[in-house]
């Protein structure tokens, strides 16, 4: 009997190996050696006197090889940054030719369509250039390794037998290596034959094996013997397939499926969640409050501070607008860093400026694992960016850096028991419960960039895998995964733009439920997200007379004590993320425009054109105000005309603009800024600009309920600080360009004195206002449940 330690067992993935070892952990025996199929191919061959190039060197060689005429005919740009992304199309195409041992000349001979002729000529030129560069540098990679490899006898001599659990597809080059191994060591292969993987099975049939569809085999490749043949058992019965109008709502179904599987007796670690689009894991992670999942593909670092900061910097320097400015402020990015980068942004990259940014990024990141991965990336990029042949602009380098960082993932350790993985990770692993989300045509079948340059007809003619071959292979993986499970849960999005994958009709047609189930599951996703409103009384021991008061803060206090409490005592601020204008925003812009104009120009020199120029400077970064801008420009034009007529009276003069005040009035500190003070003869005219279209002036009948004492604050300031005697107070209605006098000034002054005296408190109940109309545009209405 063969000693286990002299046997090598090969599985498609590390995951499959871990599962096997875990299942055999209780055996009292020395376990055999295990490798993945990729590790077997790497270890079983050797390359004498050649260097195997890394990804960065490969790109530089391919970039040099692609310096040909008509490159754009392939849909590929010669620009460094664009080519970095698009070079994969070329490399994977050439690598596929090498893997299938197909000459690029044979494609040319097989081509009967003029459409492809020019493409093939360009590809052939690039291919020959690339091979020449590899040879000149004594280098190899996937494209030319078949010409230089040897079987690594030293490695194979460690084992008496090699057993391979085959899942998927061997290329012709891989079959060549396996055949050479089988000549030296007894080689056993375990495989399944069904209607979806016949292209893979055909290779073994051509070796002389009689393999029927619908069976599981164990074959001796060395002695060309079938050792075992068992009929494949089909268990596609316990399948649940549900549709959802929203992609995110699938997560509710996923959670319910987990609970359902566990309640049926399935252990959590024997449940898998398969994500056809691995980007969806970032969303799943945000909703995983229960900590169900761990991520086989690792966790993305796109939520890290390092990534957020470098993205914010790039977006800001590429497009300096309101949203990008706020991002810079939010992440407290140093102004000095931004200013330094501005000077080099469109210049050639040099290492000293690049290193300054890298050092800063590392200084603001606290996660050591991220910093280690970042250092590895920078080591590679230094070789890419600072070789002698490249001439790359700084901003292009940062764009590449961001692209590379976004692909970094960290190992997910100490997380949930249920593994989230991509389809290929499931090979040769059996799960009791399988959950598959996104079973949509958008994600299944997954497209391959290897099919970019040639039609399926040509690929079939020269024996390259076609799109249909790749799709069948994906069906095979899904079929095997589903068929080996006790319970299967599948979800997909069904709306105007998304539909279920065509694979569904072949794999589980009778199980599809096309009725959307959002309502049935939605409470699972959102039940813990409900806002809890605080309705209790808020009573504080406080002396409000010790606070500084402006007309604005007093107005808010009088309108709603709860609002005043949240904003002025708790210091809760409204978010400033949305580009949608705030209620006060247009008024603020108008005030700034008029303030600057009257402070910097004589009355006679203030024209509509000047106001328009000043006004538009404030609106340049807010597209939502474009319509309001046009409307208000008409009003400003009217305002200029009215003002010119007013100042035709030579006794009228402008005294002050935005005159600040801050003083004690009967033991209360009041502050503010007077929009404008004019003087007509011996009378001082206090002016408060108003942009509201619903401006109303208090009268003897209404003033007792007033909460707006702006003009009264102005009056007290002019009396106390400036000693003015004859004073009139006006609202300047900028909608109609009319001055509206505060006709109940004295009455409101008396009322204000009483209100201010009531601010001398020892205890205050910060209750909600009774008038719910006040809450309509209040930023705190959600907190108050109004």
GIRA-V779642 format. One line per field, one symbol per residue. ss: DSSP state (@ for helix, = for strand, . for the rest). phi: phi as a letter, one per 40 degrees, with the letter a starting at -180 (. if undefined). Layout:
ss->???
phi->???
//
This chain:
ss->...@@@=====..@@@@@@@@@@.........====@@@@@@@.===...==..@@@@@@@@@@@.....@@@@.....@@@@@@@@@@@@@@@@@@@@....@@@@@@@...@@@@@@@@@@@@@@@@@@@@@@@..==....@@@.===.@@@@....=====......@@@@@@@@@@@@@.========....@@@@@@@@.........======....=======.......======.....@@@@@@@@@@@@@@....@@@=====..@@@@@@@@@@.....===...==....@@@@@@@@@@@@@@...@@@@@@@@@....@@@@@@@@@@...=..@@@@@@@@@@@@@@...@@@@@@@@@@@@@@@@@@.......=@@@@@@@@@@@@@..==.......====.@@@@......=====..=........@@@....@@@@@@.....@@@@@@@@@@@@@@@@@...=======......=..@@@@@@@@@=====.@@@@@@@@@@@@.........==...@@@.==.@@@@@@@@@.@@@@@@@@@...............@@@@@@@@@@@@@@@@..@@@..@@@@@@@@@@@@...@@@@@@@@@@@@@@@@@@@@@@@@.....==============..=============..========............@@@....@@@@@@@@@@@@@....=======....====...@@@@@@@@@@@@@......==......@@@@...........
phi->.ccdccbbbbbcbcdccccccccbccccaccccbacccccccccbbbcfbbccccccdcccccccccbcgdcccgbcccdcccdcccddcccccccdcccfbcccccccccbbcdcdcdcccccccdcccccccccbfbbaccbcccbcbcccdccccbcabbbccbhaccccccccdcccccbbcbbbcabbaccbccccdccccchccbccgbbbbbcccbfbccaabcccbbcbcbbbbbbcbcccccccccccccccccchccdcbbbbbbcbccccccddcccccgcbbbccgbcbccccdccccccccccccacbdcccccccccfcccccccccdcbdbbccbcccccccccccccccbccccccccccccdccdcccbccccbbcdccccccdcdcccccbbdcbfbccccbacdcccdgbbbcbbbbbfcbccbbcccbcccccbcccccccbgcdcdcdcccccdcccccccccccbbbbbacbacbbaccccdcccadcccbcccbdccbdcccbccbcccccbccbbbcabcccccbbcccccccccacccccccbbcgcbccbccccccccccdcccdcccdccccbbcdcccbcdcccccccccbcbbcccccdccccccccccccccccccccccccbccbbfccaaacbfgbcbaiacdabbbbfbbcbcbbcbbccbcbccbccbccccbbbdcccdcccccccbgcbcbbbbcccccbfbcbcccbdcccccccdcccccccbbabcccccccccccdbccbccccfb
//
